[in-house]
Amino acid sequence: MRLKLWLLLAALLLSPGISHAVTCSLSNVSPVNFAAVNPLATTGPTTSMTFNYSCAKELGDVLAGINLCFNIGNSGVSGAIATRTMSSAGPPASTLNYQLYQNAGNTVVWGSQYQTGTTFPMVQLTLLNLTPVTGSLTVYAQVPTPQSAPVPGAFQDSYTASTALVTLNVGLLAPPTTCGTTVAATFPFNVTATVVKQCNVSYANNVSFGSVTASQSNITSFNTLGVACTSNTPYTIGLVPSNSNTAGSGAMKGTGSNTDTVPYQLSSTAGPSGTVWGNTAQNTVAGTGTGSTVAYTVYGTVPSANYTPDSYSDTVTINVTY
């Protein structure tokens, strides 16, 4: 009996163990590129990157299922999933917010099994033979806008093999439902964007002189317009009446058959002798963008109201050069 026991133990020790050898690979991993970004836009740009995966078991492997967890963790710039940002070298240096998502609707952030409170794609595969099982996943991305901080230039963020990786968990009869710790593949990639110079006229309020009598002179009024330009972007604002006068001297027209016109002068400071506001290098108003709307006051002066009683108006074009 003692001899049989020893022989049985020896037989068990010499028996081959159960194999769990799986090979996975990724292809078509490329940069997530936003190309040109206008940070003043009301709707942020989107882009995506689709990559392929392939997994196969080796000869003699008896397992039937695997679970893959596709992780994109902390970025190289922000160091946090919730506040992903790209950076530019400048000068001056600045940042551009963006986010990576699991869905085309850009509502489910792509996270990592190593970051508590985040979610990530899990893929269960059944490996019945030696034929590789393949599929694809898409990384969706969006830059939220408007943003005031970004200075025009090139921006980039990066994910390394230690933050963009696929973990593997193996099962004997069916795919597991939890992530493993074995790294099956990595997919380092960059996120890039180019912030372009941009200016917008946010609003323009009419300058109204109200009801006046024919005996009045040097009638003045004012109102405001708003201009937003990307940070650190120099710009000038020019005003052009409908008669194309570049010195801000226009004429309001009446209605119907009335041929009278009422002259007026635009200025950047108050009063009849205010600083002329026109559309030449010498009489425009200059500024430097902050990424937010800046208000400017437009003054108007009517030298005389001695014209046919009527309603008079004119249209002024705002030219922002940057």
GIRAQUI-V449858 format. One record per run of one state. SS is the DSSP state (A for helix, B for strand, O for the rest). FROM is the first residue (numbers start at 1). TO is the last residue. If there is no record, write none. Layout:
ss=<SS	SS>
from=<FROM	FROM>
to=<TO	TO>
This chain:
ss=<O	A	O	B	O	B	O	B	O	B	O	B	O	B	O	B	O	B	O	B	O	B	O	B	O	B	O	B	O	B	O	B	O	B	O	B	O	B	O	B	O	B	O	B	O	B	O	B	O	B	O	B	O	B	O>
from=<1	2	15	22	28	32	38	46	58	65	73	85	89	94	98	99	102	109	110	121	127	133	143	151	152	153	160	164	172	182	187	189	196	199	205	217	230	231	232	234	241	249	254	261	268	276	277	285	289	293	305	313	314	317	322>
to=<1	14	21	27	31	37	45	57	64	72	84	88	93	97	98	101	108	109	120	126	132	142	150	151	152	159	163	171	181	186	188	195	198	204	216	229	230	231	233	240	248	253	260	267	275	276	284	288	292	304	312	313	316	321	322>
